[in-house]
Amino acid sequence: MPVRDYMRLHIRVLLIIASVTLCMMVAAAVIVWPMILVNYQRIENTEITEQVSRVSKAMDFQAEALASQMADWAYWDDTYEFLKGQQPDYRARNIDQPSTYKALGVTCLGFYSFQQGPLLFLHDPLTGQTRQGDAEASKVFAHVLDLMAGRQTDRLAGLTTIDQQLMLFAVQAVRDSTGEGDSPGYMMMAKPIDDAFRDAMARITHPSLFLQPVTADSGVGNELQIEIISSEQIRGVMLLPDVHGKPALSATVTMERLITEQSRKNLWRILAIMTAFGALMVLITYFALVRYVLRRIDRLRHEVGRIRDSGQLSSALGVDSRDEIGALVSEFNSMVARLAKMREQLDKARQEAESLNEARGRFMANMSHEIRTPMTAILGYSELMADNPKLDDQTRHYLKVIQDNSEMLLRLINDILDLSRIEVGRLSVSNVAVDVASLVSECVEFFNERAAIKRIGLKASVTTDIPGMVMLDPVRLRQILLNLVGNAVKFTEHGNVQVSLSVKDGQLLIEVSDTGIGIEAAELGRIFEPFWQADTEVHRRYTGFGLGLVVSRQLARLMGGDIEARSVLEQGSTFVVRLPLLLADAPLCDYPETQGSQVLHGRVLLAEDNDVNRMLLRTMLEKLGLKVLLASNGEEALEILLGDKTPVDMVFMDMMMPVLDGVMATRRLRAAGFGKPIVALTASAMPEERELAMDAGCSDFAGKPISQS
């Protein structure tokens, strides 16, 4: 299609929207901006400036009024004689009288006599007491007299600080009533800038006046600052200087923005006009969009909905015009075709992935079964041989090596299986009531012999606030602890391993600390990666596949917690297991522990296809005092139990056998009314095998390899 056909709708919509936008901008520029931002703001600034300026004038007026009031005393003969030392009772009659300060409206009287020096009297109107401040007098008169000398005047009024308080004061040379002759000194009156003074200033200036002493140099005196507080108020601030020219008093006037209120009314009128005009533009735009865009898009929407509901990506939409929407439909048809092809590819890839996962699962299950089957014989016969009291120490050591390495291989298999199930999201946890303190102690005791051989300390500690029973998965927690404690013992050559159990912030904390070889800081962030081993000469001396930590952390996270690690090279490591503290509603019943071997009585049937394992299990059961009947597959088991009607007290049924497997054999036994306990035996570690066995009717489940304990 030609480009001009694609641009028709674009130009129409663009012209309509541009016309509306342009009209709104012109209206705002012509009407709103000049009226509000220029005229009203200028008027507001002028008014607030006048109000603040009145404060400065009023302050000057107050200073002159105080100076005029003081002139009566400065030209009083008694004051004149007092400064010359000829009126000993002047102070008692005038200065020490509270009525004097009240009549004058001041709290400070000061005198500077050329003969006697400075005198300053400070009156407290609350207590009515008058005290003399000679030290303050020297400082005040020193500054004031220097200013008067510099300005060549015998009279001065303004603001200054007296006795750490800002005051309005006046100073004048004292003379006799004739005004002739030499002056014997100076007299000063001062009143504080207190609430009463502020109220008086507000009455003659503006009701909202707020006076506040300036504590630091805030700028130049008389500088006016205007600040808009909100849409309703505006504020003007001026700094009034003291007699030294430094900012001493901040005068703030807050004024209602009545002019702004008027501007709002005008704005509403303007908005009404703009709304009416905008509504007209919206209507025009709407009808244009409906005609040229919306109806066609609605048809497109219905077509898309039809494809969504049917799920069919093979149909194509019809192109009704050679403009932008027509081009959109064409692009949509192309997209649908690509999606159909991608769906086909994704379905194929998904099927391949599912097949791969199933194959991997079958491989892992078969691998586990094939390895666990001979491991049953290795561990079982090792245990039987270890029970022989005639063995010498060297032979027992060899058996111990076989057992330890076999258990290491089993743990590796379990870790690989767990990691595989974690990756596909098929590993779950089952919370039950557990005595977590006993579980931790059992895991630590498991490594006591290994720690004793290495001559390192191994100890578990439990705080007193640990609850009796906690809801968690004991199998997974035991797996975590065996990994962590086993690593701590393995990597510690000197010192000790400490396992502590505590509660903090609603969490169960298990810390495994050691004084082993430690981990470098650069390597610490990688220890939870699969198959990681620290690449140092020290770590290469130790065996391991690097799966224990990654599986342990994933298990902790499945249980709602996590594992953290900290370490210092050549000083040791600490691993912290954090789990949610979920209290059990009621403690589970404790099963009685068996000590030593027990002698049992009864007859059992053992169905096991592997000759070696069948003989091993027969020997173990007979050592317990049981009579054992043997079957090599499910058919033989059914023949003994259902055909010959041989009575037994319990059946041990291997799940994977030739001819007839244990699952089918169990189902047939239960269907025939066989009610005795059936214990499933399997070398598979997959949870699906347990569920399959229990669903078939088994009473319990035992995984291989099987230990005498």
Wavefront OBJ file of the C-alpha trace (Angstrom):
o trace
v 0.000 0.000 0.000
v 1.166 3.563 -0.647
v 2.385 5.467 2.409
v -0.223 8.204 1.926
v -3.028 5.637 2.464
v -1.555 4.627 5.828
v -1.421 8.305 6.923
v -5.053 9.303 6.329
v -6.408 8.377 9.775
v -3.254 9.613 11.456
v -3.658 13.067 9.905
v -7.373 13.306 10.754
v -6.929 12.457 14.423
v -3.800 14.582 14.696
v -5.559 17.651 13.254
v -8.568 17.301 15.569
v -6.471 16.869 18.747
v -4.076 19.637 17.690
v -6.987 22.049 17.106
v -8.468 21.396 20.583
v -5.066 21.663 22.284
v -4.202 24.849 20.423
v -7.516 26.479 21.369
v -6.998 25.633 25.072
v -3.444 26.961 25.045
v -4.474 30.218 23.343
v -7.320 30.751 25.819
v -5.007 30.107 28.796
v -2.275 32.361 27.410
v -4.613 35.244 26.524
v -6.946 35.218 29.542
v -5.507 33.379 32.561
v -1.809 34.213 32.681
v -1.842 38.039 32.361
v -4.808 38.400 34.723
v -3.624 36.202 37.604
v 0.156 35.957 37.572
v 0.957 39.604 36.853
v -1.700 41.965 38.219
v -2.821 40.169 41.372
v 0.633 39.144 42.464
v 1.936 42.680 42.078
v -0.930 44.042 44.180
v -0.341 41.437 46.890
v 3.382 42.205 47.078
v 2.713 45.919 47.329
v 0.233 45.487 50.166
v 2.409 43.139 52.236
v 5.369 45.481 51.709
v 3.377 48.399 53.126
v 2.250 46.361 56.124
v 5.783 45.256 56.997
v 7.174 48.748 56.467
v 4.691 50.050 59.040
v 6.354 47.788 61.617
v 9.731 49.455 61.067
v 8.166 52.895 61.392
v 6.253 51.849 64.492
v 9.481 50.560 66.074
v 11.149 53.918 65.419
v 8.123 55.635 66.956
v 8.354 53.439 70.085
v 12.049 54.264 70.436
v 11.384 58.007 70.134
v 8.503 57.772 72.610
v 10.772 56.037 75.126
v 13.458 58.688 74.551
v 10.953 61.485 75.082
v 9.702 59.819 78.278
v 13.237 59.507 79.548
v 13.985 63.188 78.777
v 11.791 64.214 81.719
v 14.027 62.269 84.066
v 17.239 63.317 82.341
v 16.402 67.006 82.933
v 15.219 66.440 86.501
v 17.365 68.152 89.116
v 17.172 65.120 91.460
v 18.663 62.910 88.739
v 21.284 65.536 88.059
v 22.286 65.691 91.725
v 22.152 61.844 92.076
v 24.807 61.465 89.382
v 26.915 64.080 91.189
v 26.559 62.081 94.410
v 24.338 64.595 96.212
v 21.073 62.596 96.540
v 21.744 59.558 98.773
v 18.026 58.703 99.067
v 17.345 58.984 95.292
v 17.624 55.255 94.800
v 15.284 54.399 97.673
v 12.670 56.945 96.539
v 12.783 56.177 92.849
v 14.927 53.287 91.605
v 13.903 50.654 94.155
v 10.194 51.467 93.912
v 8.178 48.974 91.749
v 5.701 51.740 91.026
v 8.426 53.645 89.190
v 8.947 50.837 86.663
v 5.226 50.264 86.303
v 4.529 53.962 85.655
v 7.354 54.215 83.126
v 6.565 50.859 81.468
v 10.215 49.777 81.661
v 12.186 47.043 83.446
v 15.639 48.562 83.348
v 17.087 51.874 84.585
v 20.716 52.662 83.974
v 22.997 55.521 85.016
v 26.513 56.407 84.064
v 28.189 58.887 86.404
v 31.519 60.352 85.502
v 32.313 60.273 89.236
v 30.779 56.901 90.281
v 30.900 54.848 87.066
v 28.060 52.730 85.562
v 24.978 51.622 87.484
v 22.311 49.278 86.090
v 19.083 48.314 87.818
v 16.953 45.436 86.540
v 13.366 45.031 87.775
v 11.416 41.746 87.734
v 7.701 42.625 87.410
v 6.668 39.122 88.523
v 8.469 39.215 91.912
v 8.612 42.991 92.308
v 12.307 42.756 93.106
v 14.995 45.072 91.732
v 18.575 43.940 91.426
v 21.748 45.748 90.475
v 23.793 44.455 87.541
v 27.168 46.196 87.688
v 28.910 43.770 85.326
v 26.168 44.103 82.742
v 26.221 47.906 83.234
v 29.871 48.214 82.277
v 29.353 46.188 79.099
v 26.168 48.014 78.027
v 27.423 51.537 78.654
v 30.798 50.768 77.054
v 29.082 49.909 73.756
v 26.485 52.669 73.945
v 28.866 55.476 74.860
v 31.243 54.446 72.062
v 28.360 54.696 69.586
v 27.282 58.096 70.912
v 30.827 59.377 70.732
v 31.209 58.128 67.183
v 27.933 59.745 66.132
v 28.648 62.953 68.114
v 25.282 62.969 69.853
v 24.134 63.033 73.450
v 20.984 61.016 72.750
v 20.528 57.477 71.352
v 17.556 55.087 71.080
v 17.061 51.636 69.510
v 17.421 47.902 70.122
v 20.156 46.202 72.125
v 20.691 43.139 74.319
v 20.735 43.703 78.077
v 21.102 40.835 80.532
v 20.732 38.331 77.624
v 17.389 39.825 76.616
v 16.551 41.941 73.611
v 15.295 45.368 74.751
v 14.194 48.713 73.331
v 16.287 51.353 75.075
v 17.034 55.100 75.099
v 20.144 56.901 76.470
v 20.526 60.634 77.028
v 22.970 62.960 78.715
v 21.712 64.211 82.127
v 21.485 67.935 82.758
v 19.805 70.223 85.258
v 16.346 71.659 84.690
v 17.788 74.728 82.959
v 19.622 72.611 80.441
v 22.808 74.560 81.028
v 26.115 73.538 82.437
v 28.153 70.374 82.117
v 26.523 66.933 82.191
v 27.526 64.684 85.132
v 26.694 61.512 83.144
v 24.043 59.603 81.233
v 20.737 57.953 81.999
v 19.176 54.941 80.250
v 15.711 53.372 80.189
v 14.886 50.029 78.557
v 11.838 47.847 78.124
v 11.914 44.165 77.022
v 10.626 42.911 73.699
v 8.058 40.697 75.440
v 4.479 39.639 74.780
v 3.081 42.936 76.027
v 5.362 44.862 73.686
v 4.406 42.577 70.782
v 0.695 43.086 71.510
v 1.140 46.835 71.577
v 2.997 46.754 68.259
v 0.308 44.536 66.724
v -2.412 47.009 67.737
v -0.736 49.865 65.904
v 0.505 47.894 62.867
v -1.165 44.584 61.928
v -3.006 42.010 64.107
v -0.905 39.123 62.796
v 2.427 40.769 63.643
v 4.953 38.328 65.127
v 8.219 39.629 66.642
v 11.081 37.243 67.366
v 14.684 37.959 68.381
v 17.286 36.934 65.811
v 19.747 34.459 67.321
v 22.237 34.504 64.446
v 23.287 36.771 61.605
v 20.426 36.260 59.170
v 21.094 38.958 56.619
v 20.995 42.708 56.256
v 18.616 44.770 58.364
v 15.530 46.219 56.661
v 15.741 43.580 53.935
v 12.177 42.514 53.113
v 11.387 38.905 52.208
v 7.976 37.908 50.869
v 6.843 34.288 51.084
v 3.617 32.679 49.910
v 2.601 30.269 52.700
v -0.421 28.734 51.024
v -3.196 29.629 48.644
v -4.876 31.546 51.509
v -1.950 33.334 53.199
v 1.129 35.387 52.319
v 3.906 36.387 54.682
v 6.370 39.264 54.779
v 9.521 39.178 56.931
v 11.829 42.089 57.752
v 14.945 42.021 59.931
v 15.119 45.076 62.222
v 18.677 46.109 63.211
v 19.948 47.026 66.655
v 21.971 50.150 67.395
v 25.067 48.404 66.021
v 23.409 47.789 62.658
v 23.187 44.007 63.121
v 19.888 42.120 62.652
v 18.272 41.888 66.079
v 14.538 41.454 65.645
v 12.535 39.582 63.011
v 9.191 41.185 62.215
v 6.734 38.889 60.453
v 3.336 39.940 59.102
v 0.942 37.280 57.804
v -1.892 38.488 55.637
v -4.937 36.798 54.197
v -4.790 36.638 50.423
v -8.067 38.373 49.770
v -6.773 39.444 46.407
v -6.099 35.802 45.609
v -9.644 34.958 46.631
v -10.868 37.471 44.135
v -8.590 35.965 41.536
v -10.116 32.563 42.262
v -13.548 33.896 41.504
v -12.268 35.289 38.259
v -10.595 31.957 37.564
v -13.884 30.118 38.051
v -15.466 32.417 35.519
v -12.619 31.732 33.131
v -12.860 28.007 33.792
v -16.562 28.074 33.072
v -15.866 29.684 29.732
v -13.001 27.279 28.998
v -15.140 24.286 30.065
v -17.922 25.228 27.711
v -15.446 25.757 24.946
v -13.594 22.537 25.819
v -16.834 20.552 25.919
v -17.599 21.709 22.423
v -14.148 20.630 21.305
v -14.531 17.250 23.082
v -17.839 16.626 21.336
v -16.323 17.414 18.001
v -13.334 15.178 18.765
v -15.577 12.367 20.070
v -17.852 12.241 17.066
v -14.848 12.353 14.775
v -13.132 9.495 16.639
v -16.329 7.448 16.680
v -16.773 7.851 12.963
v -13.206 7.318 11.869
v -11.686 5.123 14.630
v -13.863 3.631 17.364
v -16.389 1.777 15.221
v -13.663 0.101 13.226
v -11.631 -0.725 16.337
v -14.773 -2.224 17.890
v -15.161 -4.500 14.896
v -11.523 -5.461 15.287
v -12.116 -6.153 19.004
v -15.008 -8.512 18.234
v -12.823 -10.425 15.803
v -10.025 -10.695 18.355
v -12.531 -11.902 20.981
v -13.747 -14.582 18.626
v -10.192 -15.843 18.168
v -9.615 -15.717 21.939
v -12.742 -17.730 22.742
v -12.228 -20.330 20.033
v -8.464 -20.538 20.437
v -8.123 -20.936 16.690
v -5.140 -19.070 15.272
v -5.632 -20.271 11.726
v -8.333 -17.730 10.739
v -7.405 -14.275 9.422
v -9.193 -10.925 9.867
v -10.522 -9.006 6.893
v -8.839 -5.710 5.935
v -11.620 -3.103 5.440
v -9.562 -0.003 4.601
v -6.159 1.085 3.375
v -5.268 3.311 6.359
v -3.526 2.849 9.721
v -6.211 0.527 11.125
v -6.107 -1.500 7.939
v -2.350 -1.740 8.346
v -2.904 -2.772 11.989
v -5.199 -5.599 10.870
v -2.621 -6.790 8.357
v 0.100 -6.764 11.020
v -2.234 -8.579 13.413
v -2.853 -11.313 10.844
v 0.899 -11.705 10.435
v 1.329 -11.866 14.206
v -1.384 -14.544 14.508
v 0.368 -16.630 11.875
v 3.680 -16.306 13.733
v 1.982 -17.160 17.051
v 0.432 -20.257 15.524
v 3.862 -21.390 14.392
v 5.405 -20.549 17.770
v 2.622 -22.443 19.565
v 3.375 -25.498 17.500
v 7.073 -25.197 18.313
v 6.376 -24.611 22.033
v 4.051 -27.614 22.226
v 6.732 -29.737 20.669
v 9.387 -28.328 23.014
v 7.124 -28.832 26.043
v 6.484 -32.438 25.104
v 10.198 -33.012 24.667
v 10.928 -31.349 28.031
v 8.280 -33.428 29.783
v 9.657 -36.566 28.191
v 13.139 -35.543 29.285
v 11.962 -34.904 32.860
v 10.176 -38.231 32.945
v 13.251 -39.973 31.548
v 15.468 -38.245 34.073
v 13.096 -39.203 36.876
v 13.048 -42.807 35.745
v 16.829 -42.782 35.409
v 17.279 -41.321 38.909
v 14.826 -43.830 40.385
v 16.477 -46.755 38.604
v 19.944 -45.525 39.530
v 18.903 -45.221 43.167
v 17.371 -48.681 43.122
v 20.339 -50.314 41.428
v 22.847 -48.705 43.819
v 20.803 -49.196 46.993
v 20.213 -52.874 46.265
v 23.914 -53.892 46.509
v 24.429 -51.300 49.246
v 21.869 -53.210 51.304
v 24.078 -56.272 51.137
v 27.288 -54.335 51.797
v 25.981 -52.488 54.865
v 23.917 -55.411 56.126
v 26.663 -58.001 55.998
v 29.093 -55.442 57.441
v 26.801 -55.050 60.445
v 26.436 -58.823 60.809
v 30.195 -59.249 60.702
v 30.696 -56.433 63.206
v 28.447 -58.330 65.668
v 30.997 -61.165 65.767
v 32.830 -60.810 69.125
v 35.813 -62.786 67.821
v 36.902 -60.100 65.331
v 40.219 -58.415 65.955
v 40.534 -54.596 66.042
v 42.059 -54.343 62.586
v 39.175 -56.252 60.997
v 36.663 -54.090 62.879
v 38.479 -51.025 61.553
v 38.189 -52.366 57.993
v 34.449 -52.954 58.494
v 34.076 -49.448 59.884
v 35.769 -48.010 56.793
v 33.380 -49.999 54.563
v 30.348 -48.787 56.510
v 31.447 -45.121 56.598
v 32.169 -44.993 52.881
v 28.925 -46.794 52.074
v 26.978 -44.279 54.124
v 28.859 -41.457 52.365
v 27.808 -42.907 49.021
v 24.197 -43.130 50.214
v 24.245 -39.502 51.336
v 25.625 -38.483 47.943
v 22.816 -40.385 46.205
v 20.239 -38.768 48.479
v 21.677 -35.307 47.807
v 21.620 -35.856 44.037
v 18.022 -37.101 44.173
v 16.914 -34.215 46.391
v 18.653 -31.658 44.162
v 16.947 -33.151 41.115
v 13.526 -33.017 42.777
v 14.124 -29.470 44.023
v 14.975 -28.288 40.516
v 11.662 -29.575 39.118
v 9.666 -28.431 42.172
v 8.639 -31.916 43.251
v 10.206 -31.959 46.721
v 7.876 -31.169 49.608
v 8.112 -31.100 53.387
v 5.764 -32.605 55.963
v 5.531 -30.834 59.298
v 4.856 -32.952 62.386
v 5.310 -32.396 66.111
v 9.000 -32.915 66.904
v 11.162 -32.680 70.017
v 13.725 -30.509 68.256
v 16.156 -30.502 71.203
v 16.350 -34.301 71.162
v 16.723 -34.324 67.379
v 19.685 -31.912 67.551
v 21.304 -33.993 70.299
v 20.892 -37.177 68.251
v 22.548 -35.604 65.207
v 25.477 -34.423 67.322
v 25.862 -37.822 69.004
v 26.087 -39.425 65.547
v 29.494 -37.750 65.056
v 30.854 -38.321 68.589
v 33.033 -41.239 67.545
v 34.422 -39.405 64.515
v 35.189 -36.328 66.642
v 36.866 -38.489 69.280
v 39.087 -40.078 66.637
v 40.190 -36.589 65.476
v 40.545 -35.490 69.140
v 38.349 -32.427 68.764
v 35.532 -31.278 71.017
v 31.908 -31.749 69.916
v 29.164 -30.297 72.071
v 25.486 -29.357 71.776
v 23.844 -26.643 73.880
v 20.145 -25.820 74.189
v 18.718 -22.661 75.767
v 15.967 -22.939 78.372
v 13.334 -21.179 76.226
v 13.134 -23.980 73.619
v 9.540 -25.302 73.447
v 8.933 -28.991 74.065
v 7.373 -29.777 70.694
v 7.749 -27.827 67.432
v 6.057 -28.332 64.074
v 8.647 -29.097 61.385
v 9.868 -31.849 59.073
v 12.235 -34.017 61.179
v 13.615 -35.932 58.203
v 14.688 -32.787 56.372
v 16.012 -31.078 59.509
v 18.048 -34.178 60.333
v 19.423 -34.149 56.763
v 20.429 -30.476 57.159
v 22.111 -31.021 60.527
v 23.983 -34.117 59.410
v 25.386 -32.140 56.469
v 26.405 -29.116 58.561
v 27.791 -30.988 61.572
v 29.528 -33.489 59.280
v 31.237 -30.648 57.397
v 32.253 -28.967 60.667
v 33.851 -32.147 61.997
v 35.503 -32.900 58.627
v 37.127 -29.479 58.255
v 38.228 -29.099 61.901
v 41.622 -30.501 62.884
v 42.089 -28.692 66.199
v 39.741 -27.083 68.661
v 36.036 -27.879 68.824
v 32.663 -27.914 67.098
v 29.743 -26.242 68.886
v 26.056 -26.769 68.004
v 23.612 -24.420 69.759
v 19.810 -24.321 69.674
v 17.958 -21.133 70.637
v 14.904 -18.979 69.920
v 15.106 -15.376 68.694
v 12.503 -13.027 67.190
v 9.981 -15.817 66.707
v 12.486 -18.026 64.871
v 14.250 -21.256 65.708
v 18.033 -20.737 65.414
v 20.525 -23.600 65.098
v 24.165 -22.461 64.950
v 26.950 -24.861 63.941
v 30.321 -23.269 64.745
v 33.786 -24.732 64.337
v 37.417 -23.715 64.721
v 38.395 -25.313 61.433
v 40.190 -24.100 58.338
v 37.581 -21.438 57.451
v 36.699 -19.999 54.055
v 38.116 -16.978 52.246
v 35.798 -13.964 51.977
v 35.962 -14.089 48.168
v 34.767 -17.709 48.199
v 32.085 -17.317 50.900
v 29.436 -16.124 48.452
v 29.803 -19.285 46.326
v 29.554 -22.000 48.956
v 25.845 -22.575 48.253
v 26.450 -23.228 44.554
v 26.148 -26.854 43.339
v 29.422 -28.832 43.206
v 31.405 -25.940 44.744
v 34.673 -26.675 46.497
v 37.035 -23.953 47.650
v 39.968 -23.867 45.212
v 42.746 -23.866 47.806
v 45.464 -26.364 48.666
v 43.946 -26.814 52.120
v 40.456 -27.685 50.802
v 41.825 -30.094 48.195
v 42.901 -32.396 51.036
v 39.252 -33.080 51.897
v 36.803 -35.188 49.928
v 33.358 -34.005 48.940
v 31.133 -33.273 45.952
v 29.808 -29.849 46.983
v 26.108 -30.825 47.143
v 25.443 -30.870 50.878
v 25.250 -27.114 51.429
v 23.124 -26.312 48.377
v 20.653 -29.092 49.243
v 20.588 -28.002 52.896
v 19.793 -24.392 52.012
v 17.045 -25.441 49.583
v 15.538 -27.705 52.236
v 15.638 -24.888 54.799
v 13.884 -22.564 52.367
v 11.234 -25.198 51.640
v 10.591 -25.246 55.405
v 10.132 -21.457 55.395
v 13.616 -20.554 56.645
v 17.156 -20.117 55.359
v 20.826 -20.837 56.072
v 23.446 -18.116 56.489
v 27.204 -18.483 56.706
v 30.084 -16.447 58.035
v 33.724 -17.478 58.156
v 37.264 -16.281 58.775
v 40.087 -18.098 57.031
v 42.116 -20.313 59.389
v 39.855 -19.334 62.328
v 36.638 -21.201 61.655
v 33.123 -20.991 60.251
v 29.586 -20.587 61.561
v 26.439 -21.749 59.775
v 23.096 -20.463 61.096
v 19.874 -22.318 60.296
v 16.785 -20.086 60.692
v 13.384 -21.782 60.748
v 9.913 -20.468 61.650
v 8.922 -21.333 65.212
v 5.575 -23.149 64.946
v 4.438 -24.555 68.273
v 2.697 -27.933 68.245
v -0.900 -27.902 69.535
v -0.302 -31.058 71.565
v 2.791 -33.233 72.076
v 2.959 -36.514 70.279
v 3.200 -39.704 72.275
v 6.748 -40.863 72.831
v 7.434 -44.408 71.707
v 9.376 -46.476 74.214
v 13.005 -46.884 73.318
v 14.428 -50.370 72.950
v 17.736 -51.091 74.504
v 19.843 -53.903 73.150
v 18.509 -56.647 70.922
v 14.973 -57.975 71.410
v 13.748 -61.560 70.987
v 10.537 -61.781 68.964
v 8.215 -64.667 68.319
v 6.187 -65.327 65.205
v 6.264 -66.268 61.535
v 6.890 -63.775 58.722
v 6.985 -64.018 54.947
v 9.877 -62.292 53.138
v 9.290 -61.658 49.401
v 12.597 -60.476 47.838
v 13.937 -61.199 44.346
v 17.625 -60.501 45.081
v 19.234 -63.681 46.424
v 21.917 -61.886 48.442
v 19.501 -59.425 50.065
v 16.977 -62.199 50.683
v 19.541 -64.188 52.641
v 20.683 -61.036 54.487
v 17.173 -60.056 55.575
v 16.406 -63.667 56.510
v 19.462 -63.722 58.769
v 18.507 -60.402 60.422
v 14.943 -61.543 61.067
v 16.002 -64.934 62.389
v 18.452 -63.224 64.766
v 15.386 -61.508 66.244
v 13.811 -64.925 66.900
v 11.356 -64.980 63.966
v 10.570 -67.887 61.652
v 10.995 -66.741 58.045
v 9.262 -68.047 54.918
v 10.902 -67.013 51.613
v 9.491 -66.006 48.213
v 11.443 -64.660 45.215
v 8.519 -62.849 43.544
v 4.917 -61.828 44.066
v 3.458 -64.984 42.532
v 5.292 -67.176 45.038
v 4.121 -64.944 47.879
v 0.495 -65.251 46.755
v 0.852 -69.027 46.428
v 2.154 -69.335 49.987
v -0.405 -66.984 51.533
v -3.501 -67.673 49.441
v -2.821 -71.050 47.829
v -1.266 -72.977 50.717
v -3.090 -70.886 53.313
v 0.103 -70.714 55.354
v -0.527 -68.495 58.400
v 1.934 -65.635 58.974
v 2.011 -62.691 61.375
v 3.598 -60.177 58.959
v 4.714 -59.839 55.355
v 7.845 -58.040 54.114
v 7.145 -57.296 50.429
v 9.742 -55.954 47.978
v 8.017 -53.578 45.572
v 10.142 -54.307 42.469
v 10.216 -58.031 41.612
v 9.971 -60.082 38.404
v 6.882 -62.096 37.394
v 4.613 -60.105 39.762
v 5.784 -56.966 41.549
v 5.044 -56.139 45.163
v 2.419 -53.476 44.370
v 0.180 -55.875 42.435
v 0.792 -58.671 44.920
v -0.267 -56.401 47.809
v -3.410 -55.308 46.002
v -4.407 -58.946 45.361
v -3.758 -59.874 48.982
v -5.911 -57.005 50.246
v -8.622 -57.835 47.700
v -8.615 -61.438 48.960
v -9.177 -60.232 52.533
v -5.628 -60.652 53.862
v -5.527 -58.438 56.971
v -2.068 -58.955 58.403
v 0.508 -56.095 58.288
v 2.430 -55.744 55.030
v 5.689 -53.760 55.138
v 6.860 -52.439 51.760
v 10.556 -52.876 50.947
v 12.128 -50.805 48.188
v 15.509 -49.495 47.162
v 13.901 -46.428 45.552
v 14.155 -43.130 47.437
v 11.424 -41.398 45.452
v 8.365 -40.331 47.524
v 6.105 -41.544 44.711
v 7.146 -45.118 45.530
v 5.998 -44.721 49.129
v 2.663 -43.256 48.044
v 2.195 -46.083 45.521
v 2.940 -48.714 48.173
v 0.638 -47.159 50.760
v -2.154 -46.770 48.202
v -1.784 -50.453 47.297
v -2.517 -51.410 50.915
v 0.849 -51.602 52.648
v 0.852 -50.945 56.393
v 4.290 -49.349 56.522
v 7.313 -48.582 54.389
v 11.026 -49.446 54.813
v 13.680 -48.107 52.466
v 16.852 -49.959 51.611
v 19.500 -50.370 52.804
v 18.008 -51.755 56.015
v 19.957 -51.669 59.256
v 19.583 -54.049 62.188
v 18.798 -51.055 64.396
l 1 2 3 4 5 6 7 8 9 10 11 12 13 14 15 16 17 18 19 20 21 22 23 24 25 26 27 28 29 30 31 32 33 34 35 36 37 38 39 40 41 42 43 44 45 46 47 48 49 50 51 52 53 54 55 56 57 58 59 60 61 62 63 64 65 66 67 68 69 70 71 72 73 74 75 76 77 78 79 80 81 82 83 84 85 86 87 88 89 90 91 92 93 94 95 96 97 98 99 100 101 102 103 104 105 106 107 108 109 110 111 112 113 114 115 116 117 118 119 120 121 122 123 124 125 126 127 128 129 130 131 132 133 134 135 136 137 138 139 140 141 142 143 144 145 146 147 148 149 150 151 152 153 154 155 156 157 158 159 160 161 162 163 164 165 166 167 168 169 170 171 172 173 174 175 176 177 178 179 180 181 182 183 184 185 186 187 188 189 190 191 192 193 194 195 196 197 198 199 200 201 202 203 204 205 206 207 208 209 210 211 212 213 214 215 216 217 218 219 220 221 222 223 224 225 226 227 228 229 230 231 232 233 234 235 236 237 238 239 240 241 242 243 244 245 246 247 248 249 250 251 252 253 254 255 256 257 258 259 260 261 262 263 264 265 266 267 268 269 270 271 272 273 274 275 276 277 278 279 280 281 282 283 284 285 286 287 288 289 290 291 292 293 294 295 296 297 298 299 300 301 302 303 304 305 306 307 308 309 310 311 312 313 314 315 316 317 318 319 320 321 322 323 324 325 326 327 328 329 330 331 332 333 334 335 336 337 338 339 340 341 342 343 344 345 346 347 348 349 350 351 352 353 354 355 356 357 358 359 360 361 362 363 364 365 366 367 368 369 370 371 372 373 374 375 376 377 378 379 380 381 382 383 384 385 386 387 388 389 390 391 392 393 394 395 396 397 398 399 400 401 402 403 404 405 406 407 408 409 410 411 412 413 414 415 416 417 418 419 420 421 422 423 424 425 426 427 428 429 430 431 432 433 434 435 436 437 438 439 440 441 442 443 444 445 446 447 448 449 450 451 452 453 454 455 456 457 458 459 460 461 462 463 464 465 466 467 468 469 470 471 472 473 474 475 476 477 478 479 480 481 482 483 484 485 486 487 488 489 490 491 492 493 494 495 496 497 498 499 500 501 502 503 504 505 506 507 508 509 510 511 512 513 514 515 516 517 518 519 520 521 522 523 524 525 526 527 528 529 530 531 532 533 534 535 536 537 538 539 540 541 542 543 544 545 546 547 548 549 550 551 552 553 554 555 556 557 558 559 560 561 562 563 564 565 566 567 568 569 570 571 572 573 574 575 576 577 578 579 580 581 582 583 584 585 586 587 588 589 590 591 592 593 594 595 596 597 598 599 600 601 602 603 604 605 606 607 608 609 610 611 612 613 614 615 616 617 618 619 620 621 622 623 624 625 626 627 628 629 630 631 632 633 634 635 636 637 638 639 640 641 642 643 644 645 646 647 648 649 650 651 652 653 654 655 656 657 658 659 660 661 662 663 664 665 666 667 668 669 670 671 672 673 674 675 676 677 678 679 680 681 682 683 684 685 686 687 688 689 690 691 692 693 694 695 696 697 698 699 700 701 702 703 704 705 706 707 708 709
